[in-house]
Amino acid sequence: MTAGRLPVIAVTSGEPAGIGPDLCLMLARRGFPARIVVIGDRELLAQRAQQLGFEPGKLEIRHVALRAPCTPGLLDPANAVYVRDVLDLAIAGCLSREFAAMVTAPVHKGVFNDAGIPFTGHTEYLAQKTATPRVVMLLAGAGLRVALATTHLALKDVPAAITRDGLEATIRILHADLIARFGIAHPRILVAGLNPHAGESGHMGREEIEVIAPVLEKLRQPEHGGMDLVGPLPADTLFTKQVLAGSDAQLAMYHDQGLAVLKYAAFEDGVNVTLGLPIVRTSVDHGTALALAGTGRADPRSLFAAVDAALALTG
């Protein structure tokens, strides 16, 4: 897991037609207190470096071969298996402790599915590959730590996915990792309602009354954890400065409810962290940006922040 005293961090290069390879090349521009190993096709990275005027020789690369030639900005389902192979190598290395953590550049979910590989996102795939029954997606930046009760679901499917057992498990994972990973002894967590105005006393939905509030009340009890949980709160006011003051994390009920705010506040340097895994995984908070691939205009700050976060989480 270490080279001398330096932790070894695996960085997956992501969708080859996107900005992942560009961002990985930019890692050579900044020093990290770690040995960075970029996982991807060596020739792809060399060609992209030449196109951008970078020096790939400064990077340590673990080679995985592309399945088809790649042009920046042009998706090819033939390379979906390549992207999966890159992820699998990083996951295996983390499980074997060869790597202290893995940092992921963005992938394109659609191209996986176009290739006949069911894929809803890194978070779900990591859970499957590590045999983890439940994980929690958390994005951090600008002083926020926004976790999600549900992740990559159609909006119409969200209410049914929020159950008492599932919400309790999510909060327990979030609470435990805020202590173990982030070093917060007594986390204060703000919990959003699902509906406008947190249901308006049941007039705009009953999920707050029937699911969310009972779970929070249970977990506040000393015999069930004695957690400091505030809510359910209306999501449109939860993220105001006055309400956020003194909180350590915020739990949104669905993807855009929480992440629209986070990405507005910290899009350039936000970090995605997967909680509940037996390994440390962080990621950029943005997509493949196909139109920017190979142009030199991709912003590496989120990837740099993800590496920094991975190092902090490995202790």
N, C-alpha and C positions, 0 to 999 in steps of 0.2 A: 504494500500500500504506500510505502514511502521510498524515495530515492535519497539516501542519506537521511536528512531530517525533513526534506520537502515532501508534502503530500502530492500524490499523483492524481490529477483531475482529468477525466476523459471528457472531451467535447465532441459531440456528434455533429456532423456537418449538415445534416438535414436534407431537405429537398434539393437535388443538385441543380435544378433550373432556377432556383430562387436565390436569395441573398445569403443563405447559410454559408456557402463556401467563401464568399466575400468577407463576411464577418469573422470567420475562423482565421483567415489570412491576416486580418487586422489585429489579432491577438499578439502577433509578433512585434507590434508597435509599442506594447506596454508591458512592463515587467510585473510579474506576479510572484508571490512567495510560494511557488508551487512548480511542479513539473507538469506542463500542459501537454496532453496527448490528443491530437486531433484525429478523429476516426473518419475516414472517407477515402475516395479514390485519389491516389497520388497524382495521376495524370490530369484529372479534372482540376485539382488544386493548382497544379503547375500551370495549366493553360489559363485558368482564371487569374492567377498571379501575373502572368505575362500580359494579359489583357489590361490589368489594373496598374501595372508597373510596380508590383510588390516583389519581395524576395521570399519565396516559399522555403528556401533552405534553412531559415531560422526556426521553422516549425518542426516539431516531432510528429510524424504522421504514422498512424496505424492503418495500413492499406486494406481497403475493401474495394473490389472491382465493380465498376458500373456494369449494368446489364445491357446498356445501349448507349450510343453516343449522346451527348447532352449539349443543347444550345441554351444559353441563358434566356430565361423568359418563356421557354416552350416546354410545357409539361409533357412527359412521356410515361404512360402507365407501365411500360416495360421496365422502368427503373424503380417501381414501387418495392419490388423484392430487395433491391439494393438498399433502399432506405431502411427497410425492416432489418436487413442483415447488420447494418451499422448500429441500429438500436440494440439488437440482440447481443452484439459483441460488448457494447458498453455495459449492459445490464449484467451479463455474465462476469465481466471484470469487476464490477462492484460487489456482486455476491461472493466472489472468490477473494475479495479484499485486495486484488491487484490495484484497483482504483479506490481512492478515498471517497469519490463522488463522481456523478455524471452531470454534465451541463448540456442541454439540448438546444441546437439551433432549430428553426421552425421547419415543420413538415407540412405537406398539403394533404388534408384528409380526403379530398375528392379524388385525387389520383390513386390513392390506395383502393378506394371502393370501385373506381373505374377498372382497376386491375383484378377485381374479384376478391380483394382482401378486405374483409370487414374491419373498419377502423373508425373509431369516433374521437380519438385523441390520444396524446402521450399518456395522460393521466390514467385512463382506463387500460391502456396497453401495459403500462408498468405494473398496475395492480394484477393483471392477468399473468404476466411473466414471472412475478415474484410470489404468486399464490397468496396475495394479500386480499382478504375478503372485502375490505372497505378502505379507501383512501380519501383524502380531502385535498381539494385544489385551493391554494392560497396564493394571492398575488400581493406583493409588497412594494411600497414606494411612496415617497412624499409623506412619510410618517404614518401611512395606513398599512394595515395587514387585513386584507379582505378575503375571507374564506367563503366557500360556496356549499350550500346544502345539496344542490344538484348541479351537474356540470353541463355536458353537451347534449341537451334534450330540446326537442321542439317545445315551444311555449305551452302548447295545448296538453302536453304530457306532464308538465311540472306538478300541478296539484296532487295528482295521484301518486307521484314519486315521493312526496313529503309525508312520511309516516312517523308515528311516535318512535318506533324502534330505530328507524333509519336516522332520524334527527338526533336522537340521544347518542347513537354511535358516532355521528359526525362531531357533535360537541365534545364528546369524551376524547376523540383523537386530537381535535384542535387544542383543547385544554392541556392534554398531556404533552403535546409537542411544543406548545408555547413555553412550558416549563423545561422540558428536556433539551430541545433544540435551540430555543431562543433565550433561555436563562431567565425567564420571568417567573418569579417565585409564586406570585398570586395574581394570575391574569384576570383582567376585567374585560368581559366580552359583551359587545352590543349585538343584539339579535334583531334582525329585521322581520317584520310581518310579511306575509305573501301578498296581501291585497292592498289597494289604496287605503291610506289612513289606518293601516293595520286592521282592516275589516270594518271599521266604524261600528264597533260593538255588535258585530254580526250582520249588519245591514248590507255590507259589501263583500260578504264571504265569511265562512265560519272556521276556516283553517286555523286562525289564531286562537279561537276559543277551544276548538276540539283537538288540536294537535300541538301547536307551538307552545302556548302558555302552560299546558299541563307538563310538558317535558321540562321546560325551564323551572317550573316550581319544584318538580322532583329533584332535579340536579342541584338546586340551591340547598336542599336538606343535608345536614351534616352526614347522615348515614349513606347518602348517595354521591358524596363528593364535596358538598359545601361550596359550590362554585359561585363566583361573582358574575352573574348573568343579568343583563338589563334588557328588557323587552317583553313581548314583541313590540318593536318600535316602527312607526311609519317610515318607510324607506326614504321618502323625500325629505325628511328632516333629520334622519339618523346621521347623515354625513355633513351636517352643519358643524361649525367649529365649536359651538357651545356644547352640543351633545357629544361630540367626539372627545372632548377634553377629559383626560384621565383614563381613556380606554386603551387596551393593548391590542385588540383585534375586533373585527366586525364580521358578522356572519350574515351573508345575503342568502335568500332562498333560491335564486336562480342566476344564471350566468350574467345577463346584461344588467340585472338589478344592481349588482355590486361592481362589476368590472367596467361599466361605462364611466363611473365616477373615478375609479382607480386609474384608468387609462387617460382620462382627461387631466388628472393631477400629475401623472408620472409616466407618460407613454415612452419618453426617451430612455428612462433608466429604471423602469419597473421590472420586477423579477417574479417569475412563477415558481412556486415551491410545492412539491407534492408531499403532503404529510401522511403519516401512518405507514410508510414503506420501511422495510428493513435496511434500505440504502438511502443515501442522500442524493436527491435529484432537484436541480434548479433549471430554469429555462428563461429565455427571453419572453417578453410579454406581447410579442407581435407576430405577424404572419410572414409568409414567404416573400412578399413584395416583389412579384415577378418582374414588374416593370423597371425595378431598380437593379436587378441582377446584372452584374458585369459593367455597371456604369460608374462605379466608384462613389456613388452618392448614398450608399447605405450607411446608416448611423450605428456604430458599434456599441454605444453606451449601455444598452440593455444587456448585451452579451457580457461586457466587462462587469456590469453589476451582478449578473448571474454567477460569474466565476467568483467574484468577491463574496457573494452570499454563500456559495458552496463551501468556500474556505472557512467562513465564519461558522457554518453549521457543522462542520467536521471537528470543530473545536481546536 
